[in-house]
Structures are given as structure tokens and as C-alpha cells.
């Protein structure tokens, strides 16, 4: 599975927001803090809002916030907002694996590919935030 830049930014945005789930974030703040071009970020936030992963509140005290429990948001939920999830993509081409004409890496790639897929399917925002906090404690 290859992630688009938009999916990577989506994970980065939600990971940042998940560190302080009670906060509301403006597009400007997110753009500046995460170094994402403002117009690009606005499009990403629109898609995340439509997906139901975040909510938007207008007004002086408005902003974006995560609308689901971070224990229930998996990386695959974020990725699927932006990318067509196709676990049959070939690692060497942009096509699906052809069972009748497998690429030279097909058999050896299956085990690590399944591990990567499992990581995206089973990893929650909560676990990323907790692991990040633990890493910060140990790196002091």
C-alpha cells in the first residue's frame, strides 16, 4: 500500500489534533504548525469533515476538532478518505497484481505487505499518541 501525500497529511493533521483532543484548531494554526500549504489544508479539512472524522464549528471560538473517540479511529479510516484502498496493487507497477504473470517480487513481498496492511488496519490514533508520549519521556 502506497500512501498519497494527502493521506500522509491527513494522518499528520489528526495525529496532531489527537494530542490535545479538547482543543479546537483553526486552519491557519494547523497550516502553520504542520507546515501544510493553507489551500491544500483547507481541501483536506473539508474531506475529513465530510467523512465524519472531524467536526467544524464556526464563529469566534470555532475551529476543527476530532469528532470520534481516538480509540476508534484507525489509520485505514483516515487513508480511505483520500485513497482508493486496493491491497492488490503490485509493488513494481501501478497496476493490480496479475495472477497469470506475477512480478519478480510478488512472493517475497507478500509477508511484509501483509504486515504493513495490518499496521494501517489495526493502529489507532490513540496508540500513536500514547507511543509518541512514551517516546518523548524516554528521549529526555
N, C-alpha and C positions, 0 to 999 in steps of 0.2 A: 504494500500500500504506500503510495507516494502522496504526501500532503501538499496541497496548493499553498501559496503564500497567504491566501485569505484564511484558510483553515488554521495555519500557524498563528496568524494574528488573532483569530477568534479564541484560540486556546490561551494565548498570551493575555488577552483582554479579560477573559473570565477568570483566569488564574490570578491576575492582579486584583480583580474585584473580590474574589473569594477570600483574600487575605484579611479583608475588613468588610464582612458581609452586611453590616449595619449602615455602611456609608452609601451615599448617592454620589455618582460621578458624572461630571459634565463631559461632553465630547471633547472640549478644549483641554480639560485636565488629562483625560485618557490619552489624547493625541500627544500632548507634551511629555507626560510621564513615560509613555511606552514608545515614543519616537515613531509614531504611525502618522502618515500624512492625513490631515484633517478630513479632506473629502473622501478619502478611502475609508477612514474610520467611520464616517457617517453612514456609508453604504453597509459596512459590516454591522453596525449597531442596528440598522433598520432590519436586516435579516435576522439577527439574534432576537430582536423584539418580536418579529412576526413568528418566530419559531416557539416563543413562549419561554425561552431560557432566561431572558431578562425582561424587565418592565421599564417603562419610561413615564416619568412624572413631569408635567410642565409646570412652569412658574418659578418664582424667586427661589424657592427651596427644593426645586425639582432636580431631576437628573436620572441616571440609569442605575438600576440595582438588579441583583440576581433575584429571579422570581421563584426559583425552586430550591429545595434543600441541596447543598453542595454534596451531600452524601448520595444523592440520587442522580447527579449529573455525571455521566461518563464521557470520556474523551470522544467516543464514537458519536455521541449525541451532538457534540459541537461540530465535529468533522462533517457529519451528514447534512448539516445546514448548508454547507458550501460546496461539498464534493459529492459526486456520484460514487457511492461506495461499491466498488467492484473488486472483490477479493480474488478474482480470476485473472487480473492483469498480469502480463508477463513482465519480468524484471528487465528484460533486454529490449522490449519494444513497447509501443503504446497500445498494443492490441491485447485481446484476451489470449490465454494460452490455447494453442491448437493441439488437441489430444493426439491427432494423427501426425503432427510434425512438431514435437516438443523442442524447445530451445535447449542448448547445451547445459544451461544452469538449472533447468526445471527441477530435476530430482533433488539436487543438493540445496536448492533454495527453499524447498517446502517446509522444512523444520524451522528455520529462522523466520520465515514468512508467517507461519502459524503463531510463533511467539510474539511477533510484532502485532499481528491482528488481535491476539488475546490481550496484549497490553492495552490497546485502544478500547477494546470491548469491556475490559474489567477495571480499568483505572478510573477512579472518580476524582472530581476536583478536590474533594475533602482529603483524599490520600495524598494528592500532590501538595496541598497546602501544609499538611501535617509533616510530610517528609521534608519540605522546604524549611519549616520551622526547626526541625531536628537538625538539619544540616547547618543552619545558622548557629545553633547552640554549640555544635561540635567544632565549628570553624572559628570560634572566638579565641 
